[in-house]
Structures are given as C-alpha cells and as structure tokens.
Amino acid sequence: MRRFYFNLVHHDEVEPIGHPVADRGQAIAVAQRLAIDIAENRQDCLGKGYSVSIVDDAGIEIHRESVDSAEKSG
C-alpha cells in the first residue's frame, strides 16, 4: 500500500511532521490543514517561505502547500 508523508520545508531544511496517510486526496487535505495550523500557531514561520511538502514512499514530492498562502479558518 502506498503511503504519503509530510515535511515542513524551509529552503534546504526539512522537518518531518504529521502522520502518514494512504490516500493521495486525503494527503492533500492534511497538508492544507497542516499549513493552516502552522500559519495560525507559528507566526515565526510566516513570510519566510515555509511550506508543507507531501512525499510518497519513494521520497518523490507529489504536492507542496505554502504556509504563507494557507487559507485561515475563521
């Protein structure tokens, strides 16, 4: 079964975050939620080019969600 993993990316720095999921659509939704949570809770990350990256089992990036452009909830 294919798995998708999440990383917080800032230039060359990569920090694993979140829990793996098995569905690509779910992975994109989770990345969007993680980006929103980071934008709302880690103000130090705003305006500095942080993003949430989704990679598959082979380490290939399939999606990247910008923290700066994350739509805030409310």
Z-matrix of the N, CA and C atoms (Angstrom, degrees):
N
C 1 1.442
C 2 1.537 1 108.97
N 3 1.306 2 115.84 1 132.47
C 4 1.461 3 122.04 2 178.95
C 5 1.530 4 110.20 3 -71.26
N 6 1.341 5 116.19 4 140.52
C 7 1.463 6 121.18 5 178.78
C 8 1.518 7 108.84 6 -124.14
N 9 1.319 8 116.23 7 150.49
C 10 1.454 9 122.55 8 177.99
C 11 1.523 10 108.75 9 -120.96
N 12 1.315 11 115.66 10 135.86
C 13 1.458 12 123.01 11 -175.24
C 14 1.519 13 109.67 12 -120.46
N 15 1.329 14 116.94 13 158.09
C 16 1.454 15 122.25 14 -174.88
C 17 1.525 16 110.87 15 -120.47
N 18 1.332 17 115.24 16 141.48
C 19 1.457 18 121.77 17 176.97
C 20 1.518 19 109.10 18 -134.82
N 21 1.333 20 115.40 19 142.59
C 22 1.451 21 120.67 20 168.90
C 23 1.519 22 105.53 21 -90.73
N 24 1.331 23 116.46 22 122.04
C 25 1.467 24 121.57 23 -173.88
C 26 1.527 25 109.37 24 -115.54
N 27 1.331 26 114.32 25 133.04
C 28 1.465 27 121.64 26 174.00
C 29 1.515 28 107.28 27 -140.20
N 30 1.312 29 116.09 28 103.64
C 31 1.473 30 122.88 29 -174.75
C 32 1.528 31 109.07 30 55.49
N 33 1.331 32 118.90 31 -114.71
C 34 1.469 33 121.72 32 -179.43
C 35 1.525 34 113.27 33 -94.14
N 36 1.319 35 117.71 34 -2.16
C 37 1.468 36 121.84 35 -179.31
C 38 1.526 37 109.65 36 -88.52
N 39 1.332 38 116.06 37 132.59
C 40 1.463 39 121.85 38 179.74
C 41 1.522 40 108.45 39 -130.58
N 42 1.345 41 115.86 40 124.13
C 43 1.464 42 121.72 41 -179.56
C 44 1.525 43 109.08 42 -123.10
N 45 1.338 44 118.19 43 117.24
C 46 1.468 45 119.95 44 177.28
C 47 1.531 46 110.56 45 -60.05
N 48 1.328 47 116.53 46 136.86
C 49 1.468 48 121.92 47 177.18
C 50 1.519 49 108.91 48 -140.14
N 51 1.329 50 116.10 49 161.93
C 52 1.458 51 120.94 50 174.83
C 53 1.519 52 113.48 51 68.91
N 54 1.323 53 114.57 52 -172.74
C 55 1.462 54 122.53 53 -179.39
C 56 1.526 55 109.17 54 -118.71
N 57 1.325 56 117.20 55 144.33
C 58 1.475 57 120.20 56 -179.60
C 59 1.531 58 111.49 57 -61.99
N 60 1.323 59 115.34 58 149.43
C 61 1.464 60 121.79 59 174.47
C 62 1.527 61 108.44 60 -129.64
N 63 1.344 62 116.81 61 163.30
C 64 1.462 63 121.02 62 -174.26
C 65 1.524 64 113.94 63 -101.18
N 66 1.323 65 118.50 64 -12.19
C 67 1.464 66 121.70 65 -174.66
C 68 1.523 67 110.68 66 -112.59
N 69 1.340 68 117.42 67 131.48
C 70 1.469 69 121.73 68 -177.87
C 71 1.531 70 111.93 69 -60.22
N 72 1.326 71 117.13 70 -45.32
C 73 1.463 72 120.63 71 178.83
C 74 1.513 73 112.17 72 -61.61
N 75 1.322 74 115.81 73 -42.52
C 76 1.463 75 120.50 74 177.23
C 77 1.528 76 109.85 75 -63.57
N 78 1.321 77 117.04 76 -39.17
C 79 1.467 78 121.24 77 -179.94
C 80 1.530 79 110.50 78 -61.29
N 81 1.325 80 117.81 79 -42.40
C 82 1.460 81 120.67 80 179.34
C 83 1.532 82 110.52 81 -65.39
N 84 1.334 83 116.98 82 -41.80
C 85 1.467 84 120.76 83 177.54
C 86 1.526 85 110.70 84 -62.56
N 87 1.330 86 117.48 85 -41.56
C 88 1.463 87 121.46 86 178.65
C 89 1.532 88 110.01 87 -64.67
N 90 1.319 89 117.80 88 -42.24
C 91 1.469 90 120.99 89 179.33
C 92 1.526 91 110.40 90 -62.00
N 93 1.325 92 117.56 91 -40.80
C 94 1.459 93 120.81 92 177.82
C 95 1.524 94 110.53 93 -62.83
N 96 1.338 95 116.17 94 -42.83
C 97 1.474 96 120.21 95 179.51
C 98 1.529 97 110.75 96 -66.15
N 99 1.329 98 117.22 97 -41.78
C 100 1.466 99 120.46 98 177.95
C 101 1.525 100 110.76 99 -61.55
N 102 1.333 101 117.53 100 -42.23
C 103 1.462 102 121.27 101 179.20
C 104 1.529 103 110.84 102 -62.37
N 105 1.321 104 116.88 103 -41.83
C 106 1.470 105 121.16 104 177.42
C 107 1.523 106 110.03 105 -63.70
N 108 1.334 107 117.04 106 -46.86
C 109 1.464 108 120.75 107 -179.97
C 110 1.522 109 111.33 108 -59.83
N 111 1.325 110 117.09 109 -42.42
C 112 1.465 111 120.52 110 179.05
C 113 1.524 112 110.00 111 -65.18
N 114 1.335 113 117.76 112 -43.57
C 115 1.469 114 121.54 113 179.19
C 116 1.525 115 111.21 114 -60.71
N 117 1.326 116 116.44 115 -38.21
C 118 1.468 117 120.74 116 -178.09
C 119 1.520 118 113.44 117 -80.24
N 120 1.327 119 117.49 118 -31.12
C 121 1.467 120 120.22 119 -171.02
C 122 1.523 121 115.62 120 -111.61
N 123 1.315 122 117.35 121 -12.06
C 124 1.468 123 120.54 122 -179.89
C 125 1.518 124 108.87 123 -128.86
N 126 1.311 125 114.60 124 73.60
C 127 1.457 126 121.29 125 -177.39
C 128 1.530 127 112.75 126 -55.14
N 129 1.327 128 116.53 127 -26.72
C 130 1.470 129 120.78 128 179.75
C 131 1.532 130 112.10 129 -65.78
N 132 1.322 131 117.73 130 -15.14
C 133 1.471 132 121.61 131 -179.83
C 134 1.525 133 112.69 132 -90.25
N 135 1.321 134 117.76 133 -14.27
C 136 1.462 135 120.74 134 -176.21
C 137 1.527 136 111.65 135 -72.81
N 138 1.321 137 115.51 136 139.35
C 139 1.454 138 121.90 137 176.43
C 140 1.518 139 114.85 138 74.23
N 141 1.328 140 116.86 139 13.53
C 142 1.457 141 120.15 140 -176.13
C 143 1.527 142 113.40 141 -120.79
N 144 1.319 143 117.17 142 9.15
C 145 1.460 144 120.53 143 175.36
C 146 1.517 145 115.55 144 84.26
N 147 1.327 146 119.02 145 20.12
C 148 1.459 147 121.15 146 177.06
C 149 1.519 148 110.00 147 -72.55
N 150 1.327 149 116.27 148 148.42
C 151 1.460 150 121.30 149 175.10
C 152 1.524 151 109.72 150 -150.18
N 153 1.330 152 114.54 151 161.39
C 154 1.462 153 121.77 152 174.78
C 155 1.522 154 106.59 153 -103.66
N 156 1.318 155 115.47 154 123.03
C 157 1.460 156 122.16 155 -178.70
C 158 1.523 157 109.17 156 -106.97
N 159 1.341 158 115.42 157 139.57
C 160 1.462 159 120.96 158 173.38
C 161 1.521 160 107.29 159 -107.41
N 162 1.324 161 116.21 160 127.77
C 163 1.460 162 121.05 161 175.85
C 164 1.518 163 109.37 162 -123.59
N 165 1.336 164 115.77 163 150.75
C 166 1.464 165 120.10 164 178.08
C 167 1.529 166 110.36 165 -91.76
N 168 1.325 167 116.05 166 -174.26
C 169 1.467 168 121.85 167 -178.64
C 170 1.522 169 113.16 168 -56.51
N 171 1.320 170 116.34 169 -30.95
C 172 1.464 171 120.92 170 -178.63
C 173 1.525 172 112.01 171 -84.58
N 174 1.340 173 116.62 172 -1.59
C 175 1.456 174 120.38 173 -179.23
C 176 1.518 175 114.00 174 83.11
N 177 1.335 176 116.56 175 12.32
C 178 1.459 177 121.30 176 -179.87
C 179 1.528 178 109.31 177 -87.93
N 180 1.327 179 115.63 178 127.35
C 181 1.457 180 119.78 179 179.57
C 182 1.526 181 109.58 180 -71.08
N 183 1.343 182 116.21 181 130.37
C 184 1.464 183 120.39 182 179.60
C 185 1.519 184 112.36 183 -111.05
N 186 1.335 185 117.47 184 -15.10
C 187 1.467 186 121.02 185 -178.36
C 188 1.518 187 108.25 186 -165.23
N 189 1.350 188 115.14 187 149.79
C 190 1.461 189 120.63 188 175.26
C 191 1.519 190 107.91 189 -138.02
N 192 1.317 191 116.17 190 130.69
C 193 1.466 192 123.08 191 -177.61
C 194 1.527 193 108.80 192 -116.81
N 195 1.326 194 117.44 193 118.97
C 196 1.463 195 122.05 194 -179.28
C 197 1.528 196 110.84 195 -71.81
N 198 1.326 197 115.61 196 134.07
C 199 1.472 198 120.22 197 174.75
C 200 1.520 199 109.64 198 -69.04
N 201 1.322 200 117.26 199 -37.66
C 202 1.467 201 121.07 200 -177.23
C 203 1.523 202 112.97 201 -65.53
N 204 1.325 203 118.02 202 -30.80
C 205 1.463 204 119.69 203 -177.90
C 206 1.527 205 112.64 204 -103.83
N 207 1.334 206 116.98 205 11.21
C 208 1.473 207 120.24 206 178.84
C 209 1.524 208 109.23 207 -65.23
N 210 1.324 209 115.91 208 133.07
C 211 1.459 210 120.32 209 177.42
C 212 1.507 211 108.95 210 -75.79
N 213 1.311 212 115.46 211 122.22
C 214 1.454 213 119.99 212 -178.61
C 215 1.522 214 110.27 213 -77.46
N 216 1.315 215 114.86 214 148.26
C 217 1.466 216 120.68 215 -176.86
C 218 1.525 217 109.75 216 -93.68
N 219 1.266 218 117.58 217 93.90
C 220 1.444 219 120.20 218 174.19
C 221 1.462 220 111.75 219 99.05
